[in-house]
């Protein structure tokens, strides 16, 4: 059983950090319009942490009291050896040191990996899905793969995984479809979370053209559905309601229309080992250098401690203004979705 370091992770505002999102790759098999440019340049292999380094890094966080690990990308299921990493990390589930190991995926390769993820001890995953209309999906994702995604979701449910659908609300592409998407997800026994588009990285269009306030979406949904606020808080950004008419749970992630930072319990590590304390700010600490410089974790722990001192009280996202540069230059695929 791993020995838990008595130095638990607490930021300058007294928030306990027990959730780490780890990007295992910056590569993706889609090019969603709100996330990436169509012509992306990806990192050279030497800059990306090896599977062994990712395991060691995640283990160091677990030993500091982290209870929730989420593997992200890019698209994590594109990382060669991904299931080896999941298998290694599952030992922390078996020991009880880790409460949850989970994953965010676009679902394209989910059919291939769903059973293995469940066998390794994953209980739930998030799948990004922005439309059930094939042409709309292909336009948003720049890839005509909706049938594969839906098949992957079916495979995940068949394997016993709980699936939550993440949908980015886009004014011109899927706003009118959101009620149907919610009904579909709830009919399939899946929770759903709506997300405002975030100003991360340069893309091929102006985000103000697609920004849709979820405060407005909620008002529209409330006109014909009964939405009851739920008290649950995971420390994450979503605020949840129960939809009486569907019986399902619906989350709203509102980085622009409503700041959600007061209870933030998480940090993010890129596939190159950069630790970002906030998705919406550029302050970061390099964990790859101490990881590669020393076989023990003294330097690594010291770097994590320095990083925690830099965790801000809140992000700097603002409602997008036409022509304004993104709040953060890096793409979401770099930090981890």
Secondary structure, 3 states (H helix, E strand, C coil): CCCCCCCCCECCCCCECCEEEEECCCCCCCCCCCCCCCCCCCCCHHHCCCHHHHHHHHHHHHHCCCCEEEEECCCHHHCCCHHHHHHHHHHHHHHCCCCEEEEEECCCCHHHHHHHHHHCCCCEEEEECCCCCHHHHHHHHCCCCHHHHHHHHHHHHHCCCEEEEEEEECCCCCHHHHHHHHHHHHHCCCEEEEEECCCECCCCCCHHHCCCCHHHHHHHHHCCCCEEECCCCCCCCCEEEEECCCCCEEEEECCCCCCCHHHCCEEEECCCCEEECCCCCCCEEECHHHHHHCCCCHHHHHHHHHHHHCCCCCCCCCCCCCCCCCCECCCHHHHCC
